[in-house]
Amino acid sequence: MAGNSGQASNTIYPHQQTITNAQELEQAAHYDHVCGQFTNNQRAIANFIKADCLIMDCDNDHSDDPTTWIKPANIANYFDDVSYAITFSRNNMKAKHHKTPRPKFHVYFPITEITDAKTYAELKHEIQEYFPYFDDNALDAARFVFGVPSTKAIWHEGSQAVDKFMMAQRYFAQQNIGSIHEGKRNATLSHFAGRIIMRLGNTAEARQAFQEEAAKCDPPLSKQELKNIWHSATKFGQRMANQKDYIPPEKYNQPNDDLQPADYSDTGESYVFVNNCKERVCYTNQSGFMWFDGKVWQESEPLALGEVQRFTDKQL
């Protein structure tokens, strides 16, 4: 922690505190703070040593429609059985930049200790991609939070850390099969809607794909809930379209000659599969087939064969 609050130019955080409950977090949140250890206590990406917690910001700037705003109580619906804590930001329910007051808060996720700044930032990016309502401008490894004179902390116990949860999400996303059960419906559909909007735009084809995905929900979500999810996704798509590196759907969906084999024999298909999937599937004499889930290699022939099936579907 710093010894003051509201000092954006300060980079020295000399006071270390281990947080174990809501009361301790409320006290620490009075001061500007970080969730990591830095060389000489100086906050900078190059000085990153380690962290066992990360902070995500939720400012609800994706829409001016109050029915689509994310509230602290909603986080549990998207991060099933994950441990986290929440504090409210200094601009919570305050008008800012001519926008109406809305919930603004920070979510603190305990994680397995990370000792590399790049890996730490990548995990934050992955969480934001999964849940795009988190601020995409607050994802670096040296992120700090302004202190708040008075804030309430919400403490949510879970059976898993968010990094383990995201590992499971990578697996389920690759499988893309089966029903979507209660507790995962909102998160799964929000993630799917955001991806399909980015891929196809706000089109009838995209909406049909969303409806087909929603049909997997068991039990089904209400029409109003589905409407809210889709509305938020379109707002998210509009915001992403303003990013300088955004690729519009008409360019993103151009045919890819790299997927076409030189000849249509088994050998030709094998070569094109290797060229496209060598970073996700490999084979060793010791371990057999292995599949990369985005973070670690898993020894699993079924997962490797699943990659073959997805590649074939992509070709077709």
N, C-alpha and C positions, 0 to 999 in steps of 0.2 A: 504494500500500500504506500501511497504518498502521504505526506504530512498535511496535505491541504485538499481542497476540492475546487473544481472548475478551472484548473490550470492546464489548458491544452498544450502549452509550450513546454511544460515540465516533462522530463524523461527519467527522473530519478525516483525509484520506488524502494526505499530502504527497509520498510517494515514488513516482515513476512509473518503471515498468520495462517494456521490450518483451520479450515472451517468444517465443523461437524454437525451444525444444526442451524435452524432458521434465525435464532437470536444472535448467534455469532455473525451470520451473514448480514443481518440488518445493521449491526454495529460497524462492520467493515465497509459496508456500502455507503457510509457517511463520507468516505474519502475516495478520491480518484484511485483506481486500482487496476491491476492486471491479474491474469490467471496463469502465471508462469514465472520461471526463474531466469534472470538475465545476468550476464557478466557485469560485475561491479554495480549490480542493481540498476543498470541503465537500460531502459526500454529501447530496444532496437532489434530488427530482424537478425542482424549479424551477431548480436549478443545473446541470442536465444540459447538457453542451456537445456531446459526441460519443462514439461507441463503435464499435470494430471487432471486438468479441467480446461474446458473451453467455453467461450461466451458467444451466444448468437443474439442478434438484435431483432426485435419485431416492432416495426414502426407503423404498420398498416397503411403504407403509402401506395399499395397496389390498387386501391379503389376508394372512391368517396361514398360508396354505398355502405351504410352501417351494417346491413345484414350480412355482408361478406367479410367483416373485420374479424380478425383472430383475437380471441380473448385468452387469458392465462389458462382458464379451465379447459380450453380446446386442445392444448398441447398434448395432454394424455391420450386423446383420440388418435393422434398421428404417431406418437412415440410410445407404442404399447409396452408397458412394463419396463420402461427405461427410467433410471434415476436422474433427477434434475432438480434445480431450484430456480426460483424466479424472483426478481426484484423489479420495481417499476422505475422507469427512467425519469430524469428531471423534467422532461417535456410531456409526461403522461397526462392525457386529457387537457392539453393546452393547445390553443390555436397557434399554428406555425406555418409560415410561408403562405398565408391566406387560405389555409386549409382548416376545416372544422376540427375541433378537438376529437381525439381518438385514443384508444389504448396504445401505450408504448411501453415496452418492457424488455428486460434482458433475461435470457434463459442460460443458466449455468449447467453444463453437462459434465459430470465426472467421466474421465476416460482412463484407459490403460496408459501409463506414463509414456510419453513420446519425447525423444531427445533430438529430434531433427526438425528444424523450422519448416522445411518444405513439406514433410510428411504431415506436420501439424496443420499447415494451411490447406493442404489437399483434403484432409478430413473435414475441415470447415466448409470447403467448396462442395464436397460431396453431400454434406448435410443440407446445404442451401439448395442444391439441385433437387434433392429429394423433397424438400419443403421450401418452395420458392418464396414463401411469405417472410422468410428471414432476409434481412438487409444484405444485398450482394456487394455493398461497399464497405463491409466491416469484417473481412475474412482473412486479413493478414495475421502473421504470427506474433505481431507486437501490438495487437489491439488493446486499447485501454478503455475504461468506462468511467464517466464522470461520477463523482460522489453526489449523493442526494441527502440533504439534511434530515429528511424523514421519509422512510420508505418501508413498506411491508414486504417481508420475505415469505414466499410460499415454498414449502419443502415437500418434495414428492419422492418417496422411496420406491425403488423398482428392483427387479432381480438382475438387471443387466446394465452395463455401461453403453453409451450411445455408439461407440466404435464397434462393439459386438453386434449391436442392433443393425448397423449399416452393413456389416458383413453379411448378415442374413438377408437384408434387402437386395444386395447384389445377387445373391443366389436365387431368390424368388423372381427377381426381374429377368434373369436369364432363362428361368424355366417357363415363365409366362403361361402357366397352365392352372387348371383347377378353380375352385370357388374362392371368392373373397369373403372371409368370415368377419363377423362382428368384432369390432376392435381395430380392424385394419382397413375397413371400407373407405372412410374419408381420405386417409393418407394415400391409399393405393389409387383411388380415382383422381385425386388432385394431382398426383404425380403423372398419371397417364394423360390426363387432360392437358397439362402443361406441355408434355412431350409431343402430343398429337397436334396441338396448336402450332408449335414451333415447326413441325414437319410439314403439315398440310395447310396451315392457316385456318382462319375461322370459316370453314367451308362445310357444305352439306356432307361431304365425305368424312371430314373430321368428326362432325357431330354424330354421324352414324357409327363410326368406330367407337366413340365414347359411349353411346347407348349399348353397343354390344358388350363392351367391357363392364358397364354398370349392371348388365343382366347376370353377371357372375356373382353379384352380391347375395349373400345368404346370412340373414334375411335381407330383402331388398331395401334400399334407401328410398325415402319419400321423393316425390316429384320435386318438391320445393328444395330439398337438400341437393338433388342432382342439378337443379337450376342454379343454385348458389355456387356449386363447385365449378360448373361450366362458365358462369359469369366471371368468377375470379380468374379462371384460366385465360379467358379472352383479354381481361385487363392486364394480366401478366404478359401475354403475347404482345400486346401493344407497347408495353414498357420495354420488352426485349427488342422489339423492332427498331427502337431508337438507339440501340447499342451500335458502336461503330463497326464491330466485327460480325454483326448479324447477317446471316445468309437467308434471303427470302425463299419461301417454299418452291417457287418456280425454278430457282437455280439449284436448291438443295436436292431436288428430286430428279435431276438430269440422269439419263442412263449411264451406268458405269461399265465401261468396256473391260475393266479389270476383273469383272465377275465372269466373263465369257472365256471358256477354255479355247486353246488353240485348235484342239480337235475334241470330238465328243466321245473319246474312249475313256476307260477308267483311268488310264495314265494321265490323260489330259485334264480330267477333273481333279485328280490328285494334286497335280502341279498348281492349279489355280486355287485349290483349297489351302495348300501350304503357303502360297504367296499372300493370301488374305488373312489367314488365321494362325500364322506361326507364333504370334505373340500371345495367343490364348490357349493353344493346344500343343503339347509336345509328347514325345515318347522316349523313355529311357529303359534300358535293360533291367535296371534295379527296381524302378518304381512302376513300370508300365505306362499307361496313358495318364497324363496329368492335364488339368484344366486350370487356367488363371482366372480368379474371380475379381480381379481388379486390384487386389492387394497381395494375396498369397497364392501359391500353386497348391492345388488340391489333388491328391492321388485318387482319381475316380474315372474309370472307363465310361460309366453312364453319363457323367457330366461332359466328357470329351465328345461322346457320340451325340449328345444334345447340341453341341456346337456345330457338328456336321449337319444336323437337321436344320438348324437355324440358318446356316449358310446356304443350304439348298433352297430353303424358302425364299431367302433374299435374292438368289439368282432367278427364281421363277417369277 
